[in-house]
Amino acid sequence: SETNVTLLTDEAGISKGKEIFTANCVACHGAALEGGVGPNLTDVYWLHGGGIQDVFKVVKYGVPEKGMIAWQATLKPNEIQAVSSYILSMQGTNPANAKEPQGEEYKPAVAVAEQL
């Protein structure tokens, strides 16, 4: 589920995610994730949060008011995990013709070292 999903970083997981993205997401987000109808997915600005749990949730439930469909009936949870991980693996790739940033800059929470 979106509350305990973890980021995949292995080559097989990212490769599977790219296949899913290419098959389902290119029409709105572009082949290089540069954005089109949908937002650019390679910058650090996110409309609904930029962590793995946030991206998983958006893919799963969609954003109907923005035209983003829910994929939970089409993709299995492990496929949503893979495509979400692929998207995050493409951060900072700076594709040509990238759509302007939208939303808020996402800064991952950094665990504070315990004071001794």
N, C-alpha and C positions, 0 to 999 in steps of 0.2 A: 504494500500500500504506500501511499505518498508520505506517510509519517515515518516509515522505517527504510525507505529505499536508499540504496547506497550508489555512489558513482562508480561506474565501470571504467577501468583504465587499461584493461588488457586488449591486445590487438584484435582478438576474435570478437569481443563485445562491441568495440568501436566499429569494426567492419560490418557487423550485423546491423548496427544502428545506422550506418551510412546507407546500406541497402534499403532499409525501411524509410529513411528520409527521402532517398531518391525516388522510391515508388509512390510516396504519399504526400510529401511536403513541399516539393520543388515548385509546384504551380503557384503557391502563395509566397514562399520564402526565398525562392531562387536556388539554383544549383549550387552556388557557393555560399548560401545562407545570407546573401547580401540584402534580402528584403525585396518586396514588390508590393503586392496587396497587403501582405503581412509585414511585420517588422524585420529589420536586420537582426540576425541572431549571433553576430560575431563581435559586437561591441560589449561594453560593460554596463550598458543601460537597459533596464528591464521594466516592463509595464507591470509585471506580476511577480517580481522577485527572480533572482538569478541563481539560486542554489538548486541542487539536484532535486530536492523535494518540491520546490516551486515549479520547475520545468515539468517534472512528472505530472503534477496536479493539472497544469494547463493543458498538457497533451491529453490526459485522461478525461477531464471534464469539459475542455474547450472554453471558449469565451464567446458564447452565442451572440451577445450584443455587438461584438466586433467581427463576426463572421468566421471565427475559429471554431471548427467543429470538434465535438467530443469524439475521441478515438477509442474509448473503453469498450465499445461493442465490436470494434474491428481488430484491435491489437490486444494481445495478451499482456499482462503486467510486465513480464520479462522483456517483451518487445518495446513497451513504453520506456522501460529502464534503459534499454540499449539505445533507442533513438534520442532520449534525453541526454545520455552520456556522450553520444556522438556530437550533439549540438554543443555541449559544454567543451568538448575537446577542440572545437573550432574557434574558441575565443581568441581574439587578437589576430586572426588571419588576414584581416584588412582586405577583403575582396574588392575588385574593381566595381564601380558603380554602386557602392554601398549606400543604402538608404540612411537618411539622417537619424541620429540617435533619438529614441523615444523612451519616456519613462524616467526612472530614477537610476542613478549609478548604484550598482550592487557591490557592496563590500562584504566579503564573507566574514562571519564572526570568528575572531581569533581567540582561542582558549588562552586565558590569562594564567601564566605560571603561578602556582600557589606560593604565597609568601611563607618562608620558613621562619 
